Amino acid sequence: MMGKTKMRDVWVWVVLATGLIFGTPAMAEEVPEGTVISAKNLGALLEKTFEGETIQSLIPEHFQWQIREKGLTMKLAHAKPHPKDPKWVAATNQNVDAVTLDEASNQVNGWIAGAPFPVIDPDDPKAGVKVMWNMFLGKQQGDNQEYPNTVIALLNEKTGLERVQKQFVKRAFVRGALRRDNGAGSENKRILEKTLSVLTAPQDIKGNGLVLIRYVNGDPDWLLAYAVAARKVRRFSGGFWMDKLGSTDFLSDDIMVLSAHPTWYDGFKILAKKKILVIANVTKPFWNPRGSTPKEQFPVFDMETPPHWNPVEEWEPREVYVVEGMTPESHPYSRKVVYVDAELWTPYLGEYFTPKGQLWKTTIQGYRVFPTEDDPDGKVLWPTWSAVYDFLIGHATILMTDENIKFNTDMQPTEINLKAVKRAKW
């Protein structure tokens, strides 16, 4: 017995000594909250950790490039959980057994409200398109939205703010409403949502407006555009979802990172499920129309330092699905990569590529949680601003709302029509 004990003690000593001689793996240094990642310190921080994840893994490659080459900074903040709307949770839970995906058409069957596919199997060959259906149909977005004052800012990388356009926007969701009957049971049950937008400045475009109708089954969008000077209406249906939005850097498909119906893409593939840094709880959320300078009007963006478009905000780790979308042949981009919240299905970041595979644009959205007007328990997670950066021409567009944004007002989908555009007051 004594011999066995001595041998065991010797073996323990050998193991300890080996560890002392050859060393043990060192724990990566944790970066403190409040650290600002910039071009100056990015290289030194990549192997360090924040909330247990390396900085290298938390920042996608093309956003690391923006830090090094375009002056983007990221102030680290600990993750803050987002409250969930109880009605959204209940509707989502019901979808576990109620909603199916047609194998041939990739159409959703049985969806009423909430996220259609709350459980994603990474081994499912349809996992990518299911994530995109969750993003397309299942975000916490309210039953309607009203933006009395939104601004579109056009920025040049070298000279800064070029032009500002203002508009008001109303959206009503016919399908997926949680607290009202928005007409989903009517003869128009294939309508997913209706949007009204009227420009209010500058003077040369003031009064121009549009009505957009989207369909849940993937039918082409229907657009009515009104030119106030000519008092004429133009009707469009079809592929304009791939077109550029006026003089902005957005394609119609770039709104909310990727706005196309999931069946319009050639396919989707999950590249990863991981934590990345995103702007999930904005600290400087709104456009200030009373500001006298670009810095005062756009407090979240560094308007004074080239390239004039970088947000100065807190970035926190959130788990996302990284999904690659393969575009149809006629699309200006060859593919998109989108970063979608793995729990609430909101898209935070996007990367858009040229037909030759070169990075063309990226997009960043800044989110906050809003209450609903009709229920104190209601919650909406929605961006207060969205920015698209075109690196091929050194230009960016920021879309931003002021503090008067509201969700679940008394507005009905029937109020969104061409007459409303023509009668609009500003």
Secondary structure, DSSP 8 states (H G I E B T S, - for coil): -HHHHHHHHHHHHHHHHHHHHH-------B--TT-EE-TTTHHHHTTSEETTEEHHHHS-HHHHHHHHHH---EEE---------HHHHHHHHHHHHH-EE-TTT--EES--SS-S-SS--TT-TTHHHHHHHHHHH-S---SEEEEEEEEEEEEETTTEEEEEEEEEEEEEESSS-SSS--STTSTTTTEEEEEEEEEEESGGGTT-EEEEEEETT----EEEEEETTTTEEEEEESGGGGSB-TTSS-BGGGTTS--S-GGGSSEEEEEEEEEEEE--S-SS----TT-SSHHHH-TTB-TTSTTS--B--EEEEEEEEEEEEE--TTSSSSEEEEEEETTT--EEEEEEE-TTS-EEEEEEEEEEEEE-SS-TT-EEEEEEEEEEEETTTTEEEEEEE-TT-EES-S--GGG-SHHHHHT---
